[in-house]
Amino acid sequence: MSLSYFLAGAALLAVLFFFYRYLTADARRRRAALAMPFPTAWRTLLTENVAFYDGLEGREKTRFEQAMQLFLARTRLTGVQTEVDDLTRVLTAAAAVIPVFGFPGWEYPTLHEVLIVPDAWQLETRPDQEMKPLQGTLLGSVQSFQTSQYMRLSRAALVQGFADAEDKHNVGVHEFAHLVDEADGQIDGVPGAGLPPALRQPWAAVMQRELAAIRAGHSDIDAYGGTNEAEFFAVVNEYFFERPEKLQEHHPELFDLLAQALRQHPEQTLTAHGRHLDPRQWLRQLRAKKKVLGRNSPCPCGSGQKYKDCHLSQAA
């Protein structure tokens, strides 16, 4: 009898142990991710490719890096006929962090994998599909499978989205904005997770007005934003994070509501401060001079210092 009690107790302890491990898996994953030093090579890639990051101050840069580490610890990146190199990994994680940087601790709980494909792909429809998806050539998409989601991103489009920080196009930010939209349970163009309830009706009214202007050809918002409410939200996120001052000038009510929904003011981040140029200008000049930029060359940020003593040392 005592042996039976012992075995039953041991079995119960084993069950409790594995249950505890299951419940604490995320916390342990977070601790392990943050215990690792942020790779120097990744910081260099961020400094040379992501204007949003370059515009942040010291502590905020650290918070951005930690958010990237947590995202990559939770989300698998898989190359499909292409390699997931450091640049791809850094830009995917940066695109995930940018839209939710105003929400410390935000996670994408249902996104388990990002598939990286070499370039754009053509969407094929099946005759048995009840609802036809968007037609044409795609650069990114989010799809569901049972209780999980996976994202597909064109590597070429991802890199190009960060290469030009002023063209209002960033496919990575676009696709992650869809997940922000869905955080309240619906992909409907209304960012319910961050927008105060009192502002949801004003948001819907502004969105419909802006959609009508896009469809009539009377808007500088990309025409793809007129496809439907969900695409409108994703497209204006691209605009908001790449040309916030222009969105604020041309669409002040939309800008104000989006800033409240995302709890961010990128027009303040993407401006000259201290010895820096506007980070977008800094990146543009850096790329223009990169082929001939030596360690002793004047830093293109306009500080008057040598590159090795300014942004090169910050990136190292």
DRENFI-102592 format. One record per residue (C-alpha): residue in one letter; y, z, x. Coordinates in Angstrom, 3 decimals. Last residue first. Example, Ala and Ser with C-alpha at 12.3 -4.5 7.8 and 13.67 -1.06 7.14 Angstrom:
<sites>
<site><code>S</code><v>-1.060</v><w>7.140</w><u>13.670</u></site>
<site><code>A</code><v>-4.500</v><w>7.800</w><u>12.300</u></site>
</sites>
This chain:
<sites>
<site><code>A</code><v>49.354</v><w>-32.883</w><u>30.093</u></site>
<site><code>A</code><v>51.381</v><w>-34.310</w><u>27.213</u></site>
<site><code>Q</code><v>54.324</v><w>-31.999</w><u>27.797</u></site>
<site><code>S</code><v>54.299</v><w>-32.826</w><u>31.522</u></site>
<site><code>L</code><v>54.410</v><w>-36.550</w><u>30.745</u></site>
<site><code>H</code><v>57.135</v><w>-35.906</w><u>28.176</u></site>
<site><code>C</code><v>59.589</v><w>-34.351</w><u>30.636</u></site>
<site><code>D</code><v>59.085</v><w>-33.673</w><u>34.339</u></site>
<site><code>K</code><v>56.778</v><w>-36.652</w><u>34.972</u></site>
<site><code>Y</code><v>59.067</v><w>-38.933</w><u>32.910</u></site>
<site><code>K</code><v>62.032</v><w>-38.051</w><u>35.107</u></site>
<site><code>Q</code><v>64.854</v><w>-36.261</w><u>33.360</u></site>
<site><code>G</code><v>67.866</v><w>-37.748</w><u>31.583</u></site>
<site><code>S</code><v>66.640</v><w>-36.418</w><u>28.233</u></site>
<site><code>G</code><v>66.740</v><w>-39.860</w><u>26.615</u></site>
<site><code>C</code><v>63.210</v><w>-39.826</w><u>25.200</u></site>
<site><code>P</code><v>62.411</v><w>-42.817</w><u>27.431</u></site>
<site><code>C</code><v>61.889</v><w>-40.500</w><u>30.434</u></site>
<site><code>P</code><v>63.591</v><w>-41.948</w><u>33.504</u></site>
<site><code>S</code><v>60.911</v><w>-43.342</w><u>35.848</u></site>
<site><code>N</code><v>59.389</v><w>-41.038</w><u>38.477</u></site>
<site><code>R</code><v>55.929</v><w>-40.907</w><u>36.898</u></site>
<site><code>G</code><v>55.995</v><w>-44.642</w><u>36.320</u></site>
<site><code>L</code><v>56.764</v><w>-46.598</w><u>33.165</u></site>
<site><code>V</code><v>56.200</v><w>-50.330</w><u>33.708</u></site>
<site><code>K</code><v>53.480</v><w>-50.976</w><u>31.142</u></site>
<site><code>K</code><v>54.616</v><w>-48.064</w><u>29.006</u></site>
<site><code>K</code><v>58.174</v><w>-49.311</w><u>28.604</u></site>
<site><code>A</code><v>57.964</v><w>-50.847</w><u>25.131</u></site>
<site><code>R</code><v>55.383</v><w>-48.292</w><u>24.043</u></site>
<site><code>L</code><v>57.592</v><w>-45.409</w><u>25.159</u></site>
<site><code>Q</code><v>60.643</v><w>-46.939</w><u>23.504</u></site>
<site><code>R</code><v>58.876</v><w>-47.187</w><u>20.147</u></site>
<site><code>L</code><v>57.409</v><w>-43.708</w><u>20.527</u></site>
<site><code>W</code><v>60.823</v><w>-42.184</w><u>21.269</u></site>
<site><code>Q</code><v>62.418</v><w>-44.091</w><u>18.397</u></site>
<site><code>R</code><v>59.842</v><w>-42.640</w><u>16.002</u></site>
<site><code>P</code><v>60.308</v><w>-39.183</w><u>17.504</u></site>
<site><code>D</code><v>64.089</v><w>-39.338</w><u>16.784</u></site>
<site><code>L</code><v>65.370</v><w>-38.793</w><u>20.283</u></site>
<site><code>H</code><v>64.614</v><w>-35.560</w><u>22.025</u></site>
<site><code>R</code><v>66.771</v><w>-33.246</w><u>24.132</u></site>
<site><code>G</code><v>67.261</v><w>-30.671</w><u>21.412</u></site>
<site><code>H</code><v>66.659</v><w>-32.282</w><u>18.041</u></site>
<site><code>A</code><v>66.665</v><w>-35.914</w><u>16.969</u></site>
<site><code>T</code><v>65.158</v><w>-36.398</w><u>13.543</u></site>
<site><code>L</code><v>61.640</v><w>-36.884</w><u>12.200</u></site>
<site><code>T</code><v>60.960</v><w>-33.215</w><u>11.453</u></site>
<site><code>Q</code><v>63.981</v><w>-32.789</w><u>9.170</u></site>
<site><code>E</code><v>63.282</v><w>-35.980</w><u>7.199</u></site>
<site><code>P</code><v>59.680</v><w>-34.751</w><u>7.108</u></site>
<site><code>H</code><v>60.615</v><w>-32.061</w><u>4.571</u></site>
<site><code>Q</code><v>57.364</v><w>-30.513</w><u>3.385</u></site>
<site><code>R</code><v>56.015</v><w>-28.455</w><u>0.510</u></site>
<site><code>L</code><v>53.827</v><w>-31.383</w><u>-0.635</u></site>
<site><code>A</code><v>54.771</v><w>-31.108</w><u>-4.319</u></site>
<site><code>Q</code><v>58.291</v><w>-29.884</w><u>-3.550</u></site>
<site><code>A</code><v>58.964</v><w>-32.720</w><u>-1.109</u></site>
<site><code>L</code><v>57.462</v><w>-35.148</w><u>-3.629</u></site>
<site><code>L</code><v>59.818</v><w>-33.933</w><u>-6.352</u></site>
<site><code>D</code><v>62.866</v><w>-34.250</w><u>-4.097</u></site>
<site><code>F</code><v>61.879</v><w>-37.700</w><u>-2.850</u></site>
<site><code>L</code><v>61.266</v><w>-39.031</w><u>-6.360</u></site>
<site><code>E</code><v>64.674</v><w>-37.768</w><u>-7.465</u></site>
<site><code>P</code><v>66.409</v><w>-39.201</w><u>-4.396</u></site>
<site><code>H</code><v>64.840</v><w>-42.693</w><u>-4.523</u></site>
<site><code>H</code><v>66.980</v><w>-44.944</w><u>-2.311</u></site>
<site><code>E</code><v>68.549</v><w>-42.379</w><u>0.025</u></site>
<site><code>Q</code><v>65.681</v><w>-39.870</w><u>0.061</u></site>
<site><code>L</code><v>63.166</v><w>-42.680</w><u>0.544</u></site>
<site><code>K</code><v>65.264</v><w>-43.960</w><u>3.456</u></site>
<site><code>E</code><v>65.467</v><w>-40.518</w><u>5.072</u></site>
<site><code>P</code><v>61.725</v><w>-40.039</w><u>4.607</u></site>
<site><code>R</code><v>60.771</v><w>-43.277</w><u>6.390</u></site>
<site><code>E</code><v>57.276</v><w>-42.690</w><u>7.787</u></site>
<site><code>F</code><v>56.068</v><w>-39.572</w><u>5.965</u></site>
<site><code>F</code><v>57.607</v><w>-40.288</w><u>2.568</u></site>
<site><code>Y</code><v>56.846</v><w>-44.031</w><u>2.636</u></site>
<site><code>E</code><v>53.149</v><w>-43.413</w><u>3.316</u></site>
<site><code>N</code><v>53.125</v><w>-40.702</w><u>0.647</u></site>
<site><code>V</code><v>54.820</v><w>-43.184</w><u>-1.700</u></site>
<site><code>V</code><v>51.793</v><w>-45.464</w><u>-1.306</u></site>
<site><code>A</code><v>49.243</v><w>-42.744</w><u>-2.102</u></site>
<site><code>F</code><v>51.086</v><w>-41.598</w><u>-5.231</u></site>
<site><code>F</code><v>51.536</v><w>-45.155</w><u>-6.491</u></site>
<site><code>E</code><v>47.883</v><w>-45.922</w><u>-5.809</u></site>
<site><code>A</code><v>46.845</v><w>-43.134</w><u>-8.172</u></site>
<site><code>E</code><v>49.376</v><w>-44.148</w><u>-10.836</u></site>
<site><code>N</code><v>48.228</v><w>-47.766</w><u>-10.973</u></site>
<site><code>T</code><v>48.617</v><w>-51.070</w><u>-9.138</u></site>
<site><code>G</code><v>52.391</v><w>-50.677</w><u>-8.747</u></site>
<site><code>G</code><v>52.011</v><w>-48.941</w><u>-5.393</u></site>
<site><code>Y</code><v>50.535</v><w>-52.167</w><u>-4.063</u></site>
<site><code>A</code><v>54.025</v><w>-53.659</w><u>-4.433</u></site>
<site><code>D</code><v>55.306</v><w>-51.519</w><u>-1.570</u></site>
<site><code>I</code><v>58.287</v><w>-49.383</w><u>-2.567</u></site>
<site><code>D</code><v>61.495</v><w>-51.378</w><u>-1.999</u></site>
<site><code>S</code><v>61.880</v><w>-51.714</w><u>-5.757</u></site>
<site><code>H</code><v>63.099</v><w>-54.300</w><u>-8.265</u></site>
<site><code>G</code><v>60.050</v><w>-56.571</w><u>-8.408</u></site>
<site><code>A</code><v>59.429</v><w>-55.853</w><u>-12.091</u></site>
<site><code>R</code><v>56.133</v><w>-54.163</w><u>-11.257</u></site>
<site><code>I</code><v>57.857</v><w>-51.950</w><u>-8.705</u></site>
<site><code>A</code><v>60.642</v><w>-51.013</w><u>-11.138</u></site>
<site><code>A</code><v>58.141</v><w>-50.154</w><u>-13.888</u></site>
<site><code>L</code><v>56.170</v><w>-47.991</w><u>-11.470</u></site>
<site><code>E</code><v>59.364</v><w>-46.171</w><u>-10.470</u></site>
<site><code>R</code><v>60.146</v><w>-45.313</w><u>-14.089</u></site>
<site><code>Q</code><v>56.574</v><w>-44.236</w><u>-14.738</u></site>
<site><code>M</code><v>56.582</v><w>-42.015</w><u>-11.645</u></site>
<site><code>V</code><v>59.936</v><w>-40.472</w><u>-12.549</u></site>
<site><code>A</code><v>58.646</v><w>-39.526</w><u>-16.009</u></site>
<site><code>A</code><v>55.356</v><w>-38.163</w><u>-14.664</u></site>
<site><code>W</code><v>57.206</v><w>-36.100</w><u>-12.056</u></site>
<site><code>P</code><v>59.579</v><w>-34.691</w><u>-14.688</u></site>
<site><code>Q</code><v>56.512</v><w>-33.698</w><u>-16.762</u></site>
<site><code>R</code><v>54.791</v><w>-32.084</w><u>-13.804</u></site>
<site><code>L</code><v>57.851</v><w>-30.145</w><u>-12.677</u></site>
<site><code>A</code><v>57.390</v><w>-27.031</w><u>-14.828</u></site>
<site><code>P</code><v>53.751</v><w>-26.818</w><u>-13.741</u></site>
<site><code>P</code><v>54.762</v><w>-26.442</w><u>-10.068</u></site>
<site><code>L</code><v>53.514</v><w>-29.395</w><u>-7.976</u></site>
<site><code>G</code><v>51.088</v><w>-28.430</w><u>-5.236</u></site>
<site><code>A</code><v>47.636</v><w>-28.686</w><u>-6.805</u></site>
<site><code>G</code><v>48.902</v><w>-30.895</w><u>-9.640</u></site>
<site><code>P</code><v>49.746</v><w>-33.847</w><u>-7.437</u></site>
<site><code>V</code><v>50.105</v><w>-36.248</w><u>-10.402</u></site>
<site><code>G</code><v>49.018</v><w>-39.778</w><u>-9.443</u></site>
<site><code>D</code><v>45.979</v><w>-39.624</w><u>-11.699</u></site>
<site><code>I</code><v>43.081</v><w>-38.821</w><u>-9.404</u></site>
<site><code>Q</code><v>41.899</v><w>-35.799</w><u>-11.371</u></site>
<site><code>G</code><v>40.361</v><w>-32.422</w><u>-10.517</u></site>
<site><code>D</code><v>43.478</v><w>-30.616</w><u>-9.274</u></site>
<site><code>A</code><v>42.657</v><w>-31.558</w><u>-5.664</u></site>
<site><code>E</code><v>42.378</v><w>-35.226</w><u>-6.674</u></site>
<site><code>D</code><v>45.945</v><w>-36.096</w><u>-5.661</u></site>
<site><code>V</code><v>45.407</v><w>-34.435</w><u>-2.282</u></site>
<site><code>L</code><v>42.231</v><w>-36.501</w><u>-1.918</u></site>
<site><code>H</code><v>44.167</v><w>-39.692</w><u>-2.701</u></site>
<site><code>A</code><v>46.766</v><w>-38.632</w><u>-0.123</u></site>
<site><code>F</code><v>43.928</v><w>-38.642</w><u>2.424</u></site>
<site><code>E</code><v>43.494</v><w>-42.355</w><u>1.815</u></site>
<site><code>H</code><v>47.180</v><w>-43.224</w><u>2.188</u></site>
<site><code>V</code><v>47.718</v><w>-41.007</w><u>5.249</u></site>
<site><code>G</code><v>44.944</v><w>-42.918</w><u>7.008</u></site>
<site><code>V</code><v>46.160</v><w>-46.307</w><u>5.775</u></site>
<site><code>N</code><v>49.633</v><w>-45.813</w><u>7.222</u></site>
<site><code>H</code><v>52.299</v><w>-48.236</w><u>6.019</u></site>
<site><code>K</code><v>55.986</v><w>-47.377</w><u>5.568</u></site>
<site><code>D</code><v>56.944</v><w>-49.716</w><u>8.463</u></site>
<site><code>E</code><v>58.566</v><w>-46.990</w><u>10.585</u></site>
<site><code>A</code><v>55.792</v><w>-45.368</w><u>12.618</u></site>
<site><code>D</code><v>54.361</v><w>-48.662</w><u>13.848</u></site>
<site><code>A</code><v>51.439</v><w>-47.826</w><u>16.138</u></site>
<site><code>F</code><v>50.334</v><w>-45.064</w><u>13.744</u></site>
<site><code>G</code><v>49.304</v><w>-47.401</w><u>10.942</u></site>
<site><code>Q</code><v>48.132</v><w>-49.965</w><u>13.487</u></site>
<site><code>V</code><v>45.503</v><w>-47.545</w><u>14.788</u></site>
<site><code>L</code><v>44.185</v><w>-46.812</w><u>11.291</u></site>
<site><code>A</code><v>44.301</v><w>-50.503</w><u>10.338</u></site>
<site><code>A</code><v>42.144</v><w>-51.494</w><u>13.326</u></site>
<site><code>R</code><v>39.772</v><w>-48.584</w><u>12.702</u></site>
<site><code>S</code><v>39.284</v><w>-49.622</w><u>9.082</u></site>
<site><code>L</code><v>38.564</v><w>-46.449</w><u>7.166</u></site>
<site><code>R</code><v>35.763</v><w>-45.448</w><u>4.793</u></site>
<site><code>M</code><v>35.838</v><w>-42.056</w><u>3.156</u></site>
<site><code>Y</code><v>32.948</v><w>-40.023</w><u>1.866</u></site>
<site><code>Q</code><v>32.745</v><w>-37.671</w><u>-1.035</u></site>
<site><code>S</code><v>30.226</v><w>-35.055</w><u>-2.070</u></site>
<site><code>T</code><v>28.940</v><w>-33.661</w><u>-5.366</u></site>
<site><code>Q</code><v>26.794</v><w>-36.706</w><u>-6.246</u></site>
<site><code>F</code><v>28.187</v><w>-39.518</w><u>-4.093</u></site>
<site><code>S</code><v>31.909</v><w>-40.125</w><u>-4.418</u></site>
<site><code>Q</code><v>34.024</v><w>-42.836</w><u>-2.857</u></site>
<site><code>V</code><v>37.285</v><w>-42.910</w><u>-0.924</u></site>
<site><code>S</code><v>38.553</v><w>-46.237</w><u>0.414</u></site>
<site><code>G</code><v>40.330</v><w>-47.815</w><u>3.360</u></site>
<site><code>L</code><v>41.508</v><w>-51.173</w><u>4.686</u></site>
<site><code>L</code><v>40.304</v><w>-53.223</w><u>1.736</u></site>
<site><code>T</code><v>40.401</v><w>-56.966</w><u>1.104</u></site>
<site><code>G</code><v>40.433</v><w>-57.993</w><u>-2.522</u></site>
<site><code>Q</code><v>39.633</v><w>-56.495</w><u>-5.896</u></site>
<site><code>L</code><v>40.098</v><w>-52.970</w><u>-7.180</u></site>
<site><code>P</code><v>36.981</v><w>-51.722</w><u>-8.906</u></site>
<site><code>K</code><v>35.421</v><w>-53.365</w><u>-11.965</u></site>
<site><code>M</code><v>34.242</v><w>-50.951</w><u>-14.606</u></site>
<site><code>E</code><v>30.843</v><w>-51.335</w><u>-16.263</u></site>
<site><code>Q</code><v>29.156</v><w>-52.438</w><u>-13.057</u></site>
<site><code>D</code><v>25.984</v><w>-54.454</w><u>-13.728</u></site>
<site><code>P</code><v>27.475</v><w>-57.699</w><u>-12.382</u></site>
<site><code>R</code><v>28.074</v><w>-56.090</w><u>-8.990</u></site>
<site><code>T</code><v>31.417</v><w>-56.326</w><u>-7.235</u></site>
<site><code>E</code><v>32.004</v><w>-57.009</w><u>-3.555</u></site>
<site><code>L</code><v>34.932</v><w>-55.535</w><u>-1.696</u></site>
<site><code>Q</code><v>35.892</v><w>-57.537</w><u>1.352</u></site>
<site><code>W</code><v>36.304</v><w>-55.589</w><u>4.556</u></site>
<site><code>A</code><v>39.168</v><w>-54.746</w><u>6.886</u></site>
<site><code>D</code><v>38.388</v><w>-53.911</w><u>10.507</u></site>
<site><code>P</code><v>35.960</v><w>-52.154</w><u>12.846</u></site>
<site><code>V</code><v>34.464</v><w>-49.632</w><u>10.405</u></site>
<site><code>I</code><v>34.878</v><w>-45.854</w><u>10.650</u></site>
<site><code>L</code><v>32.913</v><w>-43.882</w><u>8.068</u></site>
<site><code>V</code><v>34.445</v><w>-40.500</w><u>7.291</u></site>
<site><code>E</code><v>31.973</v><w>-37.835</w><u>6.213</u></site>
<site><code>H</code><v>31.732</v><w>-34.573</w><u>4.292</u></site>
<site><code>L</code><v>34.737</v><w>-34.669</w><u>1.996</u></site>
<site><code>T</code><v>34.055</v><w>-32.209</w><u>-0.839</u></site>
<site><code>P</code><v>35.902</v><w>-29.214</w><u>0.619</u></site>
<site><code>Y</code><v>38.971</v><w>-31.047</w><u>1.962</u></site>
<site><code>E</code><v>40.624</v><w>-28.020</w><u>3.528</u></site>
<site><code>W</code><v>44.073</v><w>-26.462</w><u>3.317</u></site>
<site><code>G</code><v>44.548</v><w>-23.400</w><u>5.540</u></site>
<site><code>P</code><v>48.304</v><w>-23.767</w><u>5.794</u></site>
<site><code>F</code><v>49.613</v><w>-25.911</w><u>2.912</u></site>
<site><code>G</code><v>52.744</v><w>-27.763</w><u>4.070</u></site>
<site><code>F</code><v>50.638</v><w>-29.627</w><u>6.617</u></site>
<site><code>V</code><v>48.687</v><w>-31.140</w><u>3.723</u></site>
<site><code>P</code><v>49.822</v><w>-34.782</w><u>3.969</u></site>
<site><code>I</code><v>49.871</v><w>-34.719</w><u>7.817</u></site>
<site><code>V</code><v>46.519</v><w>-33.003</w><u>8.441</u></site>
<site><code>A</code><v>44.095</v><w>-35.729</w><u>7.369</u></site>
<site><code>A</code><v>46.052</v><w>-38.488</w><u>9.114</u></site>
<site><code>A</code><v>46.072</v><w>-36.373</w><u>12.275</u></site>
<site><code>A</code><v>42.284</v><w>-35.940</w><u>12.034</u></site>
<site><code>T</code><v>41.759</v><w>-39.687</w><u>11.720</u></site>
<site><code>L</code><v>44.233</v><w>-40.374</w><u>14.537</u></site>
<site><code>V</code><v>42.559</v><w>-37.925</w><u>16.919</u></site>
<site><code>R</code><v>39.004</v><w>-39.129</w><u>16.258</u></site>
<site><code>T</code><v>39.950</v><w>-42.790</w><u>16.542</u></site>
<site><code>L</code><v>41.829</v><w>-42.160</w><u>19.794</u></site>
<site><code>D</code><v>38.962</v><w>-40.096</w><u>21.209</u></site>
<site><code>D</code><v>36.394</v><w>-42.815</w><u>20.548</u></site>
<site><code>V</code><v>34.354</v><w>-43.357</w><u>17.403</u></site>
<site><code>E</code><v>32.664</v><w>-46.578</w><u>18.452</u></site>
<site><code>T</code><v>32.228</v><w>-49.564</w><u>16.169</u></site>
<site><code>Q</code><v>29.462</v><w>-51.211</w><u>14.172</u></site>
<site><code>V</code><v>29.701</v><w>-48.332</w><u>11.700</u></site>
<site><code>G</code><v>31.133</v><w>-45.322</w><u>13.532</u></site>
<site><code>T</code><v>30.544</v><w>-41.938</w><u>11.952</u></site>
<site><code>L</code><v>33.040</v><w>-39.085</w><u>11.728</u></site>
<site><code>R</code><v>31.558</v><w>-35.865</w><u>10.308</u></site>
<site><code>T</code><v>33.907</v><w>-33.413</w><u>8.621</u></site>
<site><code>R</code><v>33.842</v><w>-29.626</w><u>8.980</u></site>
<site><code>A</code><v>34.480</v><w>-29.135</w><u>12.687</u></site>
<site><code>L</code><v>36.781</v><w>-32.175</w><u>12.707</u></site>
<site><code>F</code><v>38.979</v><w>-30.680</w><u>9.992</u></site>
<site><code>L</code><v>39.073</v><w>-27.292</w><u>11.694</u></site>
<site><code>Q</code><v>40.079</v><w>-28.825</w><u>15.018</u></site>
<site><code>M</code><v>42.800</v><w>-30.898</w><u>13.357</u></site>
<site><code>A</code><v>44.212</v><w>-27.826</w><u>11.624</u></site>
<site><code>Q</code><v>44.250</v><w>-26.067</w><u>14.992</u></site>
<site><code>E</code><v>46.206</v><w>-28.931</w><u>16.547</u></site>
<site><code>F</code><v>48.784</v><w>-28.883</w><u>13.746</u></site>
<site><code>R</code><v>49.167</v><w>-25.109</w><u>14.076</u></site>
<site><code>T</code><v>49.736</v><w>-25.512</w><u>17.815</u></site>
<site><code>K</code><v>52.337</v><w>-28.194</w><u>17.163</u></site>
<site><code>E</code><v>54.010</v><w>-25.855</w><u>14.681</u></site>
<site><code>R</code><v>54.207</v><w>-23.175</w><u>17.335</u></site>
<site><code>G</code><v>55.877</v><w>-25.536</w><u>19.829</u></site>
<site><code>E</code><v>58.294</v><w>-27.508</w><u>17.640</u></site>
<site><code>L</code><v>57.237</v><w>-30.544</w><u>15.626</u></site>
<site><code>G</code><v>58.729</v><w>-34.022</w><u>16.029</u></site>
<site><code>D</code><v>55.953</v><w>-35.186</w><u>18.342</u></site>
<site><code>Y</code><v>53.371</v><w>-34.352</w><u>15.686</u></site>
<site><code>F</code><v>55.043</v><w>-36.532</w><u>13.046</u></site>
<site><code>A</code><v>55.546</v><w>-39.328</w><u>15.595</u></site>
<site><code>V</code><v>51.814</v><w>-39.585</w><u>16.292</u></site>
<site><code>N</code><v>50.814</v><w>-41.998</w><u>19.071</u></site>
<site><code>E</code><v>51.889</v><w>-40.901</w><u>22.560</u></site>
<site><code>T</code><v>52.124</v><w>-37.166</w><u>21.951</u></site>
<site><code>L</code><v>48.945</v><w>-37.157</w><u>19.870</u></site>
<site><code>L</code><v>47.029</v><w>-39.097</w><u>22.523</u></site>
<site><code>T</code><v>48.225</v><w>-36.701</w><u>25.231</u></site>
<site><code>R</code><v>47.192</v><w>-33.716</w><u>23.127</u></site>
<site><code>W</code><v>43.764</v><w>-35.285</w><u>22.638</u></site>
<site><code>A</code><v>43.331</v><w>-35.747</w><u>26.394</u></site>
<site><code>T</code><v>44.245</v><w>-32.102</w><u>26.982</u></site>
<site><code>P</code><v>41.451</v><w>-31.008</w><u>24.670</u></site>
<site><code>F</code><v>42.375</v><w>-28.094</w><u>22.361</u></site>
<site><code>P</code><v>40.626</v><w>-25.046</w><u>23.750</u></site>
<site><code>M</code><v>37.527</v><w>-24.034</w><u>21.759</u></site>
<site><code>A</code><v>37.696</v><w>-20.673</w><u>20.000</u></site>
<site><code>L</code><v>39.350</v><w>-22.357</w><u>17.023</u></site>
<site><code>A</code><v>36.254</v><w>-24.435</w><u>16.288</u></site>
<site><code>A</code><v>33.843</v><w>-21.514</w><u>16.728</u></site>
<site><code>R</code><v>35.892</v><w>-19.280</w><u>14.445</u></site>
<site><code>R</code><v>36.097</v><w>-21.976</w><u>11.771</u></site>
<site><code>R</code><v>32.360</v><w>-22.677</w><u>11.926</u></site>
<site><code>R</code><v>31.631</v><w>-18.964</w><u>11.636</u></site>
<site><code>A</code><v>33.854</v><w>-18.697</w><u>8.571</u></site>
<site><code>D</code><v>32.241</v><w>-21.761</w><u>7.017</u></site>
<site><code>A</code><v>28.713</v><w>-20.473</w><u>7.595</u></site>
<site><code>T</code><v>29.455</v><w>-16.979</w><u>6.233</u></site>
<site><code>L</code><v>27.802</v><w>-17.401</w><u>2.841</u></site>
<site><code>Y</code><v>24.802</v><w>-19.260</w><u>4.269</u></site>
<site><code>R</code><v>24.284</v><w>-16.742</w><u>7.051</u></site>
<site><code>Y</code><v>24.429</v><w>-13.924</w><u>4.497</u></site>
<site><code>F</code><v>21.838</v><w>-15.676</w><u>2.336</u></site>
<site><code>F</code><v>19.641</v><w>-16.150</w><u>5.424</u></site>
<site><code>F</code><v>19.867</v><w>-12.446</w><u>6.201</u></site>
<site><code>L</code><v>19.326</v><w>-11.384</w><u>2.591</u></site>
<site><code>V</code><v>16.188</v><w>-13.518</w><u>2.364</u></site>
<site><code>A</code><v>14.878</v><w>-12.122</w><u>5.656</u></site>
<site><code>L</code><v>15.631</v><w>-8.571</w><u>4.539</u></site>
<site><code>L</code><v>13.741</v><w>-9.163</w><u>1.294</u></site>
<site><code>A</code><v>10.749</v><w>-10.561</w><u>3.179</u></site>
<site><code>A</code><v>10.731</v><w>-7.562</w><u>5.510</u></site>
<site><code>G</code><v>10.886</v><w>-5.194</w><u>2.557</u></site>
<site><code>A</code><v>7.996</v><w>-6.959</w><u>0.837</u></site>
<site><code>L</code><v>5.977</v><w>-6.887</w><u>4.050</u></site>
<site><code>F</code><v>6.637</v><w>-3.169</w><u>4.531</u></site>
<site><code>Y</code><v>5.846</v><w>-2.358</w><u>0.913</u></site>
<site><code>S</code><v>2.563</v><w>-4.248</w><u>1.200</u></site>
<site><code>L</code><v>1.755</v><w>-2.473</w><u>4.459</u></site>
<site><code>S</code><v>2.421</v><w>0.895</w><u>2.794</u></site>
<site><code>M</code><v>0.000</v><w>0.000</w><u>0.000</u></site>
</sites>
